[in-house]
Amino acid sequence: MIAAQAALETKMLLRNGEQLLLTVIIPTLLLVLFSAVDIVDTGTGASVDFLAPGILALAVMSTAFTGQAIATGFERRYGVLKRLAASPLPRWGLMTAKTLSVLVTEVLQIALLTLIAFALGWSPHGNPAAVLLLLLLGTAAFSGLGLLMAGTLKAEATLAAANLVFLLLLVGGGVIVPLNRFPDAAQSVLGLLPISALSDGLRDVLQHGAGTPWGDLGVLAVWAVAGLAAAGRFFRWE
């Protein structure tokens, strides 16, 4: 039942034009545009070496947070969640299926973006296990926040808030603009955001060949535990 629901969730997500825009088209365009055109000072080295890890982090956020929040919010509004909760599939099974759907979509995103980055001249370094751990913790953190938003706000408010947060974190989360371009006071706050921790952690490993970025992993772990706990406590099914 969980596998069937996960397959259905994945098909619905990939068929949705707005979700496809957020999860595939926007990250791809940003990667190609900012790698080809010297708009933002990304420091020494090829621009794609700085941008690719940030775009991978953006892809995770777009699927696990923005896309999931919007889709789940409207499912809740139209009574889909209420009906599914009364089916033989238990509630925990539904959430597991949604999580699997997010992971499948992220695998497709990351594979596509990685191929494009390689075509643009990307040369990553570092430990693949550390990258995987960052991506999994980032997914957990953003999933918790997305479900919390979808389960507490009205669908229209979720749509507006999720897109607004996406834009704000795109600009201020170290995805395209390095955090050191912001004032010192702002850097200390922005560095605690999950998108900043994920993009910086991926950049440390893939661009600079660092080991396990425990500080960034710690930030993501705190967000993951807090977000999932709050979602489990306050999520309303109708």
Secondary structure as UniProt FT lines:
FT   HELIX           2..15
FT   HELIX           17..20
FT   HELIX           21..25
FT   HELIX           26..36
FT   HELIX           47..61
FT   HELIX           62..67
FT   HELIX           68..77
FT   TURN            78..79
FT   HELIX           80..85
FT   HELIX           91..119
FT   TURN            120..121
FT   HELIX           128..152
FT   HELIX           155..172
FT   HELIX           179..181
FT   HELIX           184..190
FT   TURN            191..192
FT   HELIX           194..206
FT   TURN            207..208
FT   HELIX           214..234
//
